[in-house]
Amino acid sequence: MVSQAVEQIWTIERLEGLDDNGARYELLRGKLIEVPGPEYQHWYIIGRLLRLLGNFVDVHKLGAVGTNGAFMLRRNPDTLLIPDVAYVQANRTPPNDADWDIYIGAPVCV
């Protein structure tokens, strides 16, 4: 994890500038949080949820379902969360792929 001898306020821009060391981070009110990788049962359940929920959403054209997407919930101090499974309603999906880097707003999280 990144050393935090002195409590610092992190921003999304600063987080994006971190060297990729294989760790995954979120921001909660400006605090940097390392997110551990899932253990087997967690990973298995997430996979099943993605498949079942994703199929239902696709068949009914309700929006998008995905995993590990970055969602900016607030600024100053920044909150950027990466839920295991998220659903975004069709009327709230970005108009093109470039807008998916960081989604502005909250998804429906599972």
Backbone atoms as SQL, in Angstrom:
CREATE TABLE atoms (id INTEGER PRIMARY KEY, chain TEXT, resi INTEGER, resn TEXT, atom TEXT, x REAL, y REAL, z REAL);
INSERT INTO atoms VALUES
  (1, 'A', 1, 'MET', 'N', 0.839, -1.179, 0.000),
  (2, 'A', 1, 'MET', 'CA', 0.000, 0.000, 0.000),
  (3, 'A', 1, 'MET', 'C', 0.884, 1.242, 0.000),
  (4, 'A', 2, 'VAL', 'N', 0.324, 2.343, -0.459),
  (5, 'A', 2, 'VAL', 'CA', 1.033, 3.609, -0.496),
  (6, 'A', 2, 'VAL', 'C', 1.210, 4.107, 0.942),
  (7, 'A', 3, 'SER', 'N', 2.395, 4.541, 1.279),
  (8, 'A', 3, 'SER', 'CA', 2.685, 5.033, 2.626),
  (9, 'A', 3, 'SER', 'C', 1.946, 6.340, 2.880),
  (10, 'A', 4, 'GLN', 'N', 1.340, 6.442, 4.047),
  (11, 'A', 4, 'GLN', 'CA', 0.617, 7.655, 4.423),
  (12, 'A', 4, 'GLN', 'C', 1.055, 8.082, 5.818),
  (13, 'A', 5, 'ALA', 'N', 2.318, 8.484, 5.974),
  (14, 'A', 5, 'ALA', 'CA', 2.821, 8.911, 7.275),
  (15, 'A', 5, 'ALA', 'C', 2.006, 10.093, 7.787),
  (16, 'A', 6, 'VAL', 'N', 1.715, 11.028, 6.921),
  (17, 'A', 6, 'VAL', 'CA', 0.884, 12.177, 7.255),
  (18, 'A', 6, 'VAL', 'C', -0.421, 12.010, 6.480),
  (19, 'A', 7, 'GLU', 'N', -1.531, 12.125, 7.188),
  (20, 'A', 7, 'GLU', 'CA', -2.837, 11.969, 6.536),
  (21, 'A', 7, 'GLU', 'C', -2.981, 13.024, 5.443),
  (22, 'A', 8, 'GLN', 'N', -3.163, 12.579, 4.226),
  (23, 'A', 8, 'GLN', 'CA', -3.271, 13.468, 3.081),
  (24, 'A', 8, 'GLN', 'C', -4.649, 13.354, 2.464),
  (25, 'A', 9, 'ILE', 'N', -5.090, 14.420, 1.876),
  (26, 'A', 9, 'ILE', 'CA', -6.339, 14.396, 1.124),
  (27, 'A', 9, 'ILE', 'C', -5.995, 13.981, -0.297),
  (28, 'A', 10, 'TRP', 'N', -6.564, 12.893, -0.727),
  (29, 'A', 10, 'TRP', 'CA', -6.326, 12.373, -2.072),
  (30, 'A', 10, 'TRP', 'C', -7.416, 12.867, -3.015),
  (31, 'A', 11, 'THR', 'N', -7.037, 13.090, -4.254),
  (32, 'A', 11, 'THR', 'CA', -7.985, 13.464, -5.300),
  (33, 'A', 11, 'THR', 'C', -7.974, 12.361, -6.361),
  (34, 'A', 12, 'ILE', 'N', -8.963, 12.378, -7.202),
  (35, 'A', 12, 'ILE', 'CA', -9.024, 11.415, -8.300),
  (36, 'A', 12, 'ILE', 'C', -7.814, 11.600, -9.210),
  (37, 'A', 13, 'GLU', 'N', -7.439, 12.836, -9.471),
  (38, 'A', 13, 'GLU', 'CA', -6.301, 13.098, -10.344),
  (39, 'A', 13, 'GLU', 'C', -5.011, 12.544, -9.740),
  (40, 'A', 14, 'ARG', 'N', -4.844, 12.708, -8.465),
  (41, 'A', 14, 'ARG', 'CA', -3.650, 12.182, -7.797),
  (42, 'A', 14, 'ARG', 'C', -3.652, 10.651, -7.813),
  (43, 'A', 15, 'LEU', 'N', -4.805, 10.053, -7.599),
  (44, 'A', 15, 'LEU', 'CA', -4.931, 8.597, -7.653),
  (45, 'A', 15, 'LEU', 'C', -4.565, 8.080, -9.044),
  (46, 'A', 16, 'GLU', 'N', -5.025, 8.760, -10.076),
  (47, 'A', 16, 'GLU', 'CA', -4.713, 8.348, -11.450),
  (48, 'A', 16, 'GLU', 'C', -3.220, 8.422, -11.740),
  (49, 'A', 17, 'GLY', 'N', -2.495, 9.279, -11.019),
  (50, 'A', 17, 'GLY', 'CA', -1.062, 9.436, -11.221),
  (51, 'A', 17, 'GLY', 'C', -0.205, 8.417, -10.490),
  (52, 'A', 18, 'LEU', 'N', -0.814, 7.563, -9.667),
  (53, 'A', 18, 'LEU', 'CA', -0.050, 6.548, -8.938),
  (54, 'A', 18, 'LEU', 'C', 0.554, 5.535, -9.897),
  (55, 'A', 19, 'ASP', 'N', 1.749, 5.073, -9.577),
  (56, 'A', 19, 'ASP', 'CA', 2.346, 3.987, -10.351),
  (57, 'A', 19, 'ASP', 'C', 1.497, 2.735, -10.161),
  (58, 'A', 20, 'ASP', 'N', 1.313, 1.984, -11.233),
  (59, 'A', 20, 'ASP', 'CA', 0.528, 0.755, -11.169),
  (60, 'A', 20, 'ASP', 'C', 1.368, -0.342, -10.516),
  (61, 'A', 21, 'ASN', 'N', 1.042, -0.645, -9.264),
  (62, 'A', 21, 'ASN', 'CA', 1.747, -1.704, -8.544),
  (63, 'A', 21, 'ASN', 'C', 0.891, -2.964, -8.412),
  (64, 'A', 22, 'GLY', 'N', -0.215, -3.006, -9.156),
  (65, 'A', 22, 'GLY', 'CA', -1.096, -4.161, -9.123),
  (66, 'A', 22, 'GLY', 'C', -2.190, -4.063, -8.076),
  (67, 'A', 23, 'ALA', 'N', -2.097, -3.101, -7.176),
  (68, 'A', 23, 'ALA', 'CA', -3.119, -2.924, -6.148),
  (69, 'A', 23, 'ALA', 'C', -4.280, -2.102, -6.713),
  (70, 'A', 24, 'ARG', 'N', -5.432, -2.261, -6.093),
  (71, 'A', 24, 'ARG', 'CA', -6.621, -1.507, -6.489),
  (72, 'A', 24, 'ARG', 'C', -6.989, -0.578, -5.340),
  (73, 'A', 25, 'TYR', 'N', -7.289, 0.667, -5.665),
  (74, 'A', 25, 'TYR', 'CA', -7.595, 1.660, -4.644),
  (75, 'A', 25, 'TYR', 'C', -8.929, 2.327, -4.915),
  (76, 'A', 26, 'GLU', 'N', -9.562, 2.765, -3.834),
  (77, 'A', 26, 'GLU', 'CA', -10.746, 3.606, -3.894),
  (78, 'A', 26, 'GLU', 'C', -10.467, 4.842, -3.050),
  (79, 'A', 27, 'LEU', 'N', -11.288, 5.856, -3.234),
  (80, 'A', 27, 'LEU', 'CA', -11.207, 7.052, -2.402),
  (81, 'A', 27, 'LEU', 'C', -12.514, 7.198, -1.640),
  (82, 'A', 28, 'LEU', 'N', -12.412, 7.452, -0.354),
  (83, 'A', 28, 'LEU', 'CA', -13.586, 7.694, 0.465),
  (84, 'A', 28, 'LEU', 'C', -13.373, 9.007, 1.208),
  (85, 'A', 29, 'ARG', 'N', -14.084, 10.050, 0.754),
  (86, 'A', 29, 'ARG', 'CA', -13.937, 11.395, 1.315),
  (87, 'A', 29, 'ARG', 'C', -12.474, 11.814, 1.405),
  (88, 'A', 30, 'GLY', 'N', -11.739, 11.587, 0.312),
  (89, 'A', 30, 'GLY', 'CA', -10.351, 12.005, 0.213),
  (90, 'A', 30, 'GLY', 'C', -9.347, 11.062, 0.851),
  (91, 'A', 31, 'LYS', 'N', -9.794, 9.974, 1.416),
  (92, 'A', 31, 'LYS', 'CA', -8.895, 9.001, 2.041),
  (93, 'A', 31, 'LYS', 'C', -8.646, 7.845, 1.078),
  (94, 'A', 32, 'LEU', 'N', -7.373, 7.505, 0.878),
  (95, 'A', 32, 'LEU', 'CA', -6.989, 6.417, -0.015),
  (96, 'A', 32, 'LEU', 'C', -7.177, 5.082, 0.703),
  (97, 'A', 33, 'ILE', 'N', -7.905, 4.175, 0.061),
  (98, 'A', 33, 'ILE', 'CA', -8.190, 2.863, 0.645),
  (99, 'A', 33, 'ILE', 'C', -7.773, 1.789, -0.347),
  (100, 'A', 34, 'GLU', 'N', -6.931, 0.860, 0.091),
  (101, 'A', 34, 'GLU', 'CA', -6.569, -0.269, -0.760),
  (102, 'A', 34, 'GLU', 'C', -7.667, -1.314, -0.664),
  (103, 'A', 35, 'VAL', 'N', -8.117, -1.781, -1.818),
  (104, 'A', 35, 'VAL', 'CA', -9.189, -2.763, -1.884),
  (105, 'A', 35, 'VAL', 'C', -8.566, -4.128, -2.165),
  (106, 'A', 36, 'PRO', 'N', -8.753, -5.083, -1.262),
  (107, 'A', 36, 'PRO', 'CA', -8.156, -6.401, -1.485),
  (108, 'A', 36, 'PRO', 'C', -8.842, -7.151, -2.617),
  (109, 'A', 37, 'GLY', 'N', -8.118, -8.057, -3.224),
  (110, 'A', 37, 'GLY', 'CA', -8.709, -8.916, -4.250),
  (111, 'A', 37, 'GLY', 'C', -9.663, -9.907, -3.604),
  (112, 'A', 38, 'PRO', 'N', -10.627, -10.391, -4.355),
  (113, 'A', 38, 'PRO', 'CA', -11.610, -11.305, -3.784),
  (114, 'A', 38, 'PRO', 'C', -11.044, -12.705, -3.546),
  (115, 'A', 39, 'GLU', 'N', -11.534, -13.347, -2.507),
  (116, 'A', 39, 'GLU', 'CA', -11.228, -14.757, -2.289),
  (117, 'A', 39, 'GLU', 'C', -12.179, -15.571, -3.155),
  (118, 'A', 40, 'TYR', 'N', -11.960, -16.874, -3.213),
  (119, 'A', 40, 'TYR', 'CA', -12.682, -17.725, -4.164),
  (120, 'A', 40, 'TYR', 'C', -14.194, -17.592, -4.064),
  (121, 'A', 41, 'GLN', 'N', -14.784, -17.731, -2.877),
  (122, 'A', 41, 'GLN', 'CA', -16.239, -17.700, -2.771),
  (123, 'A', 41, 'GLN', 'C', -16.794, -16.349, -3.212),
  (124, 'A', 42, 'HIS', 'N', -16.138, -15.286, -2.831),
  (125, 'A', 42, 'HIS', 'CA', -16.548, -13.940, -3.241),
  (126, 'A', 42, 'HIS', 'C', -16.497, -13.827, -4.770),
  (127, 'A', 43, 'TRP', 'N', -15.375, -14.251, -5.339),
  (128, 'A', 43, 'TRP', 'CA', -15.189, -14.221, -6.788),
  (129, 'A', 43, 'TRP', 'C', -16.280, -15.021, -7.491),
  (130, 'A', 44, 'TYR', 'N', -16.603, -16.200, -6.972),
  (131, 'A', 44, 'TYR', 'CA', -17.614, -17.074, -7.570),
  (132, 'A', 44, 'TYR', 'C', -19.000, -16.414, -7.536),
  (133, 'A', 45, 'ILE', 'N', -19.352, -15.841, -6.394),
  (134, 'A', 45, 'ILE', 'CA', -20.661, -15.197, -6.263),
  (135, 'A', 45, 'ILE', 'C', -20.772, -13.997, -7.192),
  (136, 'A', 46, 'ILE', 'N', -19.714, -13.200, -7.282),
  (137, 'A', 46, 'ILE', 'CA', -19.714, -12.040, -8.184),
  (138, 'A', 46, 'ILE', 'C', -19.914, -12.500, -9.629),
  (139, 'A', 47, 'GLY', 'N', -19.239, -13.567, -10.021),
  (140, 'A', 47, 'GLY', 'CA', -19.390, -14.105, -11.371),
  (141, 'A', 47, 'GLY', 'C', -20.813, -14.524, -11.668),
  (142, 'A', 48, 'ARG', 'N', -21.437, -15.196, -10.718),
  (143, 'A', 48, 'ARG', 'CA', -22.838, -15.635, -10.904),
  (144, 'A', 48, 'ARG', 'C', -23.778, -14.429, -10.985),
  (145, 'A', 49, 'LEU', 'N', -23.571, -13.449, -10.095),
  (146, 'A', 49, 'LEU', 'CA', -24.414, -12.247, -10.133),
  (147, 'A', 49, 'LEU', 'C', -24.285, -11.518, -11.461),
  (148, 'A', 50, 'LEU', 'N', -23.051, -11.381, -11.927),
  (149, 'A', 50, 'LEU', 'CA', -22.839, -10.708, -13.212),
  (150, 'A', 50, 'LEU', 'C', -23.569, -11.420, -14.340),
  (151, 'A', 51, 'ARG', 'N', -23.458, -12.739, -14.366),
  (152, 'A', 51, 'ARG', 'CA', -24.094, -13.503, -15.441),
  (153, 'A', 51, 'ARG', 'C', -25.615, -13.411, -15.360),
  (154, 'A', 52, 'LEU', 'N', -26.180, -13.657, -14.182),
  (155, 'A', 52, 'LEU', 'CA', -27.637, -13.670, -14.044),
  (156, 'A', 52, 'LEU', 'C', -28.244, -12.279, -14.222),
  (157, 'A', 53, 'LEU', 'N', -27.691, -11.310, -13.518),
  (158, 'A', 53, 'LEU', 'CA', -28.204, -9.948, -13.617),
  (159, 'A', 53, 'LEU', 'C', -27.946, -9.370, -15.010),
  (160, 'A', 54, 'GLY', 'N', -26.748, -9.615, -15.534),
  (161, 'A', 54, 'GLY', 'CA', -26.407, -9.114, -16.865),
  (162, 'A', 54, 'GLY', 'C', -27.319, -9.671, -17.946),
  (163, 'A', 55, 'ASN', 'N', -27.598, -10.965, -17.899),
  (164, 'A', 55, 'ASN', 'CA', -28.500, -11.569, -18.886),
  (165, 'A', 55, 'ASN', 'C', -29.891, -10.957, -18.812),
  (166, 'A', 56, 'PHE', 'N', -30.419, -10.779, -17.600),
  (167, 'A', 56, 'PHE', 'CA', -31.747, -10.202, -17.423),
  (168, 'A', 56, 'PHE', 'C', -31.791, -8.775, -17.970),
  (169, 'A', 57, 'VAL', 'N', -30.789, -7.981, -17.618),
  (170, 'A', 57, 'VAL', 'CA', -30.734, -6.582, -18.061),
  (171, 'A', 57, 'VAL', 'C', -30.605, -6.510, -19.581),
  (172, 'A', 58, 'ASP', 'N', -29.786, -7.382, -20.174),
  (173, 'A', 58, 'ASP', 'CA', -29.629, -7.389, -21.634),
  (174, 'A', 58, 'ASP', 'C', -30.919, -7.774, -22.340),
  (175, 'A', 59, 'VAL', 'N', -31.566, -8.839, -21.890),
  (176, 'A', 59, 'VAL', 'CA', -32.799, -9.312, -22.535),
  (177, 'A', 59, 'VAL', 'C', -33.869, -8.224, -22.520),
  (178, 'A', 60, 'HIS', 'N', -33.954, -7.492, -21.418),
  (179, 'A', 60, 'HIS', 'CA', -34.999, -6.480, -21.270),
  (180, 'A', 60, 'HIS', 'C', -34.530, -5.066, -21.632),
  (181, 'A', 61, 'LYS', 'N', -33.282, -4.965, -22.127),
  (182, 'A', 61, 'LYS', 'CA', -32.727, -3.683, -22.565),
  (183, 'A', 61, 'LYS', 'C', -32.883, -2.599, -21.485),
  (184, 'A', 62, 'LEU', 'N', -32.450, -2.959, -20.264),
  (185, 'A', 62, 'LEU', 'CA', -32.625, -2.075, -19.117),
  (186, 'A', 62, 'LEU', 'C', -31.431, -1.169, -18.842),
  (187, 'A', 63, 'GLY', 'N', -30.279, -1.478, -19.443),
  (188, 'A', 63, 'GLY', 'CA', -29.096, -0.670, -19.174),
  (189, 'A', 63, 'GLY', 'C', -27.836, -1.502, -19.278),
  (190, 'A', 64, 'ALA', 'N', -26.924, -1.295, -18.334),
  (191, 'A', 64, 'ALA', 'CA', -25.629, -1.979, -18.366),
  (192, 'A', 64, 'ALA', 'C', -25.293, -2.538, -16.987),
  (193, 'A', 65, 'VAL', 'N', -24.663, -3.713, -16.986),
  (194, 'A', 65, 'VAL', 'CA', -24.180, -4.355, -15.760),
  (195, 'A', 65, 'VAL', 'C', -22.700, -4.627, -15.961),
  (196, 'A', 66, 'GLY', 'N', -21.913, -4.350, -14.930),
  (197, 'A', 66, 'GLY', 'CA', -20.486, -4.605, -15.041),
  (198, 'A', 66, 'GLY', 'C', -19.827, -4.724, -13.686),
  (199, 'A', 67, 'THR', 'N', -18.522, -4.925, -13.730),
  (200, 'A', 67, 'THR', 'CA', -17.725, -5.056, -12.520),
  (201, 'A', 67, 'THR', 'C', -16.493, -4.160, -12.623),
  (202, 'A', 68, 'ASN', 'N', -15.996, -3.742, -11.473),
  (203, 'A', 68, 'ASN', 'CA', -14.759, -2.969, -11.372),
  (204, 'A', 68, 'ASN', 'C', -14.795, -1.633, -12.108),
  (205, 'A', 69, 'GLY', 'N', -15.958, -1.058, -12.285),
  (206, 'A', 69, 'GLY', 'CA', -16.057, 0.268, -12.878),
  (207, 'A', 69, 'GLY', 'C', -15.846, 1.328, -11.810),
  (208, 'A', 70, 'ALA', 'N', -15.256, 2.444, -12.186),
  (209, 'A', 70, 'ALA', 'CA', -15.008, 3.542, -11.254),
  (210, 'A', 70, 'ALA', 'C', -16.180, 4.520, -11.293),
  (211, 'A', 71, 'PHE', 'N', -16.723, 4.824, -10.118),
  (212, 'A', 71, 'PHE', 'CA', -17.865, 5.728, -10.000),
  (213, 'A', 71, 'PHE', 'C', -17.504, 6.882, -9.065),
  (214, 'A', 72, 'MET', 'N', -17.535, 8.104, -9.607),
  (215, 'A', 72, 'MET', 'CA', -17.266, 9.280, -8.793),
  (216, 'A', 72, 'MET', 'C', -18.574, 9.728, -8.150),
  (217, 'A', 73, 'LEU', 'N', -18.598, 9.688, -6.831),
  (218, 'A', 73, 'LEU', 'CA', -19.812, 10.042, -6.113),
  (219, 'A', 73, 'LEU', 'C', -19.805, 11.466, -5.586),
  (220, 'A', 74, 'ARG', 'N', -18.609, 12.013, -5.366),
  (221, 'A', 74, 'ARG', 'CA', -18.529, 13.396, -4.896),
  (222, 'A', 74, 'ARG', 'C', -17.135, 13.952, -5.129),
  (223, 'A', 75, 'ARG', 'N', -17.037, 15.285, -5.038),
  (224, 'A', 75, 'ARG', 'CA', -15.764, 16.002, -5.153),
  (225, 'A', 75, 'ARG', 'C', -15.560, 16.835, -3.893),
  (226, 'A', 76, 'ASN', 'N', -14.314, 17.104, -3.599),
  (227, 'A', 76, 'ASN', 'CA', -13.909, 18.023, -2.524),
  (228, 'A', 76, 'ASN', 'C', -14.523, 17.717, -1.164),
  (229, 'A', 77, 'PRO', 'N', -14.127, 16.681, -0.494),
  (230, 'A', 77, 'PRO', 'CA', -13.122, 15.704, -0.871),
  (231, 'A', 77, 'PRO', 'C', -13.723, 14.635, -1.778),
  (232, 'A', 78, 'ASP', 'N', -12.853, 14.046, -2.581),
  (233, 'A', 78, 'ASP', 'CA', -13.299, 13.099, -3.604),
  (234, 'A', 78, 'ASP', 'C', -13.685, 11.740, -3.013),
  (235, 'A', 79, 'THR', 'N', -14.747, 11.183, -3.581),
  (236, 'A', 79, 'THR', 'CA', -15.134, 9.798, -3.301),
  (237, 'A', 79, 'THR', 'C', -15.260, 9.093, -4.638),
  (238, 'A', 80, 'LEU', 'N', -14.454, 8.058, -4.817),
  (239, 'A', 80, 'LEU', 'CA', -14.440, 7.254, -6.039),
  (240, 'A', 80, 'LEU', 'C', -14.493, 5.795, -5.600),
  (241, 'A', 81, 'LEU', 'N', -15.577, 5.124, -5.912),
  (242, 'A', 81, 'LEU', 'CA', -15.758, 3.739, -5.499),
  (243, 'A', 81, 'LEU', 'C', -15.781, 2.816, -6.702),
  (244, 'A', 82, 'ILE', 'N', -15.366, 1.568, -6.471),
  (245, 'A', 82, 'ILE', 'CA', -15.324, 0.546, -7.515),
  (246, 'A', 82, 'ILE', 'C', -16.093, -0.667, -7.007),
  (247, 'A', 83, 'PRO', 'N', -17.419, -0.690, -7.212),
  (248, 'A', 83, 'PRO', 'CA', -18.211, -1.802, -6.688),
  (249, 'A', 83, 'PRO', 'C', -17.943, -3.105, -7.430),
  (250, 'A', 84, 'ASP', 'N', -18.180, -4.215, -6.734),
  (251, 'A', 84, 'ASP', 'CA', -18.004, -5.537, -7.332),
  (252, 'A', 84, 'ASP', 'C', -18.963, -5.747, -8.495),
  (253, 'A', 85, 'VAL', 'N', -20.194, -5.318, -8.325),
  (254, 'A', 85, 'VAL', 'CA', -21.215, -5.418, -9.373),
  (255, 'A', 85, 'VAL', 'C', -22.005, -4.124, -9.354),
  (256, 'A', 86, 'ALA', 'N', -22.217, -3.557, -10.523),
  (257, 'A', 86, 'ALA', 'CA', -22.989, -2.320, -10.607),
  (258, 'A', 86, 'ALA', 'C', -23.932, -2.376, -11.802),
  (259, 'A', 87, 'TYR', 'N', -25.054, -1.732, -11.650),
  (260, 'A', 87, 'TYR', 'CA', -26.062, -1.623, -12.707),
  (261, 'A', 87, 'TYR', 'C', -26.320, -0.147, -12.960),
  (262, 'A', 88, 'VAL', 'N', -26.290, 0.245, -14.215),
  (263, 'A', 88, 'VAL', 'CA', -26.613, 1.619, -14.619),
  (264, 'A', 88, 'VAL', 'C', -27.813, 1.545, -15.554),
  (265, 'A', 89, 'GLN', 'N', -28.873, 2.275, -15.210),
  (266, 'A', 89, 'GLN', 'CA', -30.082, 2.279, -16.024),
  (267, 'A', 89, 'GLN', 'C', -29.786, 2.802, -17.424),
  (268, 'A', 90, 'ALA', 'N', -30.535, 2.315, -18.398),
  (269, 'A', 90, 'ALA', 'CA', -30.326, 2.686, -19.801),
  (270, 'A', 90, 'ALA', 'C', -30.349, 4.203, -19.998),
  (271, 'A', 91, 'ASN', 'N', -31.239, 4.889, -19.325),
  (272, 'A', 91, 'ASN', 'CA', -31.332, 6.346, -19.512),
  (273, 'A', 91, 'ASN', 'C', -30.199, 7.103, -18.809),
  (274, 'A', 92, 'ARG', 'N', -29.327, 6.379, -18.081),
  (275, 'A', 92, 'ARG', 'CA', -28.189, 7.012, -17.399),
  (276, 'A', 92, 'ARG', 'C', -26.849, 6.535, -17.953),
  (277, 'A', 93, 'THR', 'N', -26.862, 5.708, -19.007),
  (278, 'A', 93, 'THR', 'CA', -25.596, 5.242, -19.569),
  (279, 'A', 93, 'THR', 'C', -24.975, 6.345, -20.413),
  (280, 'A', 94, 'PRO', 'N', -23.648, 6.467, -20.363),
  (281, 'A', 94, 'PRO', 'CA', -22.966, 7.490, -21.164),
  (282, 'A', 94, 'PRO', 'C', -23.208, 7.278, -22.660),
  (283, 'A', 95, 'PRO', 'N', -23.188, 8.363, -23.433),
  (284, 'A', 95, 'PRO', 'CA', -23.488, 8.259, -24.856),
  (285, 'A', 95, 'PRO', 'C', -22.424, 7.545, -25.678),
  (286, 'A', 96, 'ASN', 'N', -21.179, 7.480, -25.198),
  (287, 'A', 96, 'ASN', 'CA', -20.161, 6.758, -25.961),
  (288, 'A', 96, 'ASN', 'C', -19.152, 6.125, -25.006),
  (289, 'A', 97, 'ASP', 'N', -18.328, 5.229, -25.539),
  (290, 'A', 97, 'ASP', 'CA', -17.397, 4.460, -24.719),
  (291, 'A', 97, 'ASP', 'C', -16.396, 5.315, -23.952),
  (292, 'A', 98, 'ALA', 'N', -15.997, 6.463, -24.494),
  (293, 'A', 98, 'ALA', 'CA', -14.992, 7.302, -23.845),
  (294, 'A', 98, 'ALA', 'C', -15.471, 7.818, -22.494),
  (295, 'A', 99, 'ASP', 'N', -16.766, 7.963, -22.323),
  (296, 'A', 99, 'ASP', 'CA', -17.323, 8.498, -21.088),
  (297, 'A', 99, 'ASP', 'C', -17.380, 7.474, -19.956),
  (298, 'A', 100, 'TRP', 'N', -16.904, 6.259, -20.188),
  (299, 'A', 100, 'TRP', 'CA', -16.968, 5.207, -19.172),
  (300, 'A', 100, 'TRP', 'C', -15.717, 5.144, -18.298),
  (301, 'A', 101, 'ASP', 'N', -14.682, 5.959, -18.560),
  (302, 'A', 101, 'ASP', 'CA', -13.466, 5.880, -17.744),
  (303, 'A', 101, 'ASP', 'C', -13.789, 6.051, -16.268),
  (304, 'A', 102, 'ILE', 'N', -14.445, 7.114, -15.928),
  (305, 'A', 102, 'ILE', 'CA', -14.966, 7.323, -14.581),
  (306, 'A', 102, 'ILE', 'C', -16.401, 7.805, -14.756),
  (307, 'A', 103, 'TYR', 'N', -17.325, 7.024, -14.249),
  (308, 'A', 103, 'TYR', 'CA', -18.742, 7.369, -14.358),
  (309, 'A', 103, 'TYR', 'C', -19.049, 8.422, -13.286),
  (310, 'A', 104, 'ILE', 'N', -19.690, 9.488, -13.669),
  (311, 'A', 104, 'ILE', 'CA', -20.047, 10.528, -12.720),
  (312, 'A', 104, 'ILE', 'C', -21.452, 10.235, -12.212),
  (313, 'A', 105, 'GLY', 'N', -21.529, 9.888, -10.958),
  (314, 'A', 105, 'GLY', 'CA', -22.796, 9.541, -10.337),
  (315, 'A', 105, 'GLY', 'C', -22.750, 8.137, -9.778),
  (316, 'A', 106, 'ALA', 'N', -23.821, 7.777, -9.131),
  (317, 'A', 106, 'ALA', 'CA', -23.886, 6.477, -8.466),
  (318, 'A', 106, 'ALA', 'C', -24.600, 5.446, -9.329),
  (319, 'A', 107, 'PRO', 'N', -24.082, 4.225, -9.333),
  (320, 'A', 107, 'PRO', 'CA', -24.815, 3.137, -9.964),
  (321, 'A', 107, 'PRO', 'C', -25.760, 2.542, -8.930),
  (322, 'A', 108, 'VAL', 'N', -26.500, 1.559, -9.341),
  (323, 'A', 108, 'VAL', 'CA', -27.197, 0.720, -8.379),
  (324, 'A', 108, 'VAL', 'C', -26.188, -0.378, -8.068),
  (325, 'A', 109, 'CYS', 'N', -25.721, -0.479, -6.829),
  (326, 'A', 109, 'CYS', 'CA', -24.702, -1.458, -6.450),
  (327, 'A', 109, 'CYS', 'C', -25.339, -2.695, -5.849),
  (328, 'A', 110, 'VAL', 'N', -24.723, -3.833, -6.123),
  (329, 'A', 110, 'VAL', 'CA', -25.170, -5.102, -5.557),
  (330, 'A', 110, 'VAL', 'C', -24.167, -5.520, -4.518);
